[in-house]
Amino acid sequence: MTTPGRKRKRAATAGQGARGDEPGEGGADEAAAFIAEQAKNLRELAGRHKLDVLHYLLGMTQLEAEEHIRLRSKRKLS
C-alpha cells in the first residue's frame, strides 16, 4: 500500500530492460499489436472463469486494436 502523496514504484519485469525495450515503445502499430495479444490472453482467462462482462469488454478491446492495425496497414499500402 502507498501513503498519500507517494507514488508506487513499478515492479521490474523479466525481459524488460532499458526504457526503449518496453512494449509499445516502437510506435502506435506495435502498441496496438501488443494490446491485441494481451487482450486476447486476458479474454481467454475471463472466459475460463465465467467473467462474462470482462470477457465481452476484452473482446471489444481486442477487436478495436486489430482494426487499428488493419486500417494502418491499409493506409501504408496506398
C-alpha positions in Angstrom: 0.0 0.0 0.0 1.2 3.5 -0.7 1.0 6.5 1.6 -0.8 9.7 0.4 1.4 11.8 -1.8 3.7 9.0 -2.8 3.5 7.0 -6.0 4.1 3.3 -6.0 7.2 2.3 -8.0 6.6 0.0 -10.9 7.9 -3.5 -10.4 10.6 -4.6 -12.8 9.5 -7.3 -15.2 11.7 -10.1 -16.6 12.7 -9.3 -20.2 12.2 -5.6 -19.9 15.4 -3.6 -19.5 16.1 -0.1 -20.7 13.3 2.4 -21.4 13.1 1.6 -25.2 12.6 -2.1 -24.5 9.1 -1.8 -23.1 6.1 -3.0 -25.1 4.6 -0.2 -27.2 7.7 1.9 -27.3 8.1 1.2 -31.0 5.1 3.2 -32.1 1.3 3.0 -32.4 1.3 -0.1 -34.6 3.5 -2.1 -32.2 1.4 -0.9 -29.2 -1.8 -1.9 -30.9 -0.4 -5.4 -31.7 0.8 -5.8 -28.1 -2.6 -4.7 -26.7 -4.5 -7.1 -29.1 -2.3 -10.0 -28.0 -2.7 -9.2 -24.3 -6.4 -8.6 -24.6 -6.8 -12.0 -26.3 -4.9 -13.7 -23.4 -7.0 -11.9 -20.7 -10.2 -12.6 -22.6 -9.5 -16.3 -22.5 -8.8 -16.1 -18.8 -12.0 -14.2 -18.2 -13.9 -16.8 -20.2 -12.5 -19.7 -18.3 -13.7 -18.1 -15.0 -17.1 -17.1 -16.4 -16.4 -13.4 -16.0 -18.9 -12.5 -18.8 -18.7 -8.7 -18.8 -14.9 -8.7 -18.7 -14.9 -11.4 -21.5 -17.0 -9.2 -23.6 -15.1 -5.9 -23.0 -11.7 -7.6 -23.6 -13.1 -9.0 -26.8 -14.1 -5.5 -27.9 -10.7 -4.2 -26.9 -9.0 -6.9 -29.0 -11.2 -6.2 -32.0 -10.5 -2.4 -31.7 -6.7 -3.0 -31.6 -6.8 -5.4 -34.5 -9.0 -2.9 -36.5 -6.4 -0.1 -35.8 -3.6 -2.4 -37.2 -5.7 -3.3 -40.2 -6.6 0.3 -41.1 -3.0 1.5 -40.6 -1.6 -1.2 -42.8 -4.2 -0.4 -45.5 -3.1 3.3 -45.4 0.5 2.3 -45.8 -0.2 0.3 -48.9 -1.9 3.2 -50.7 
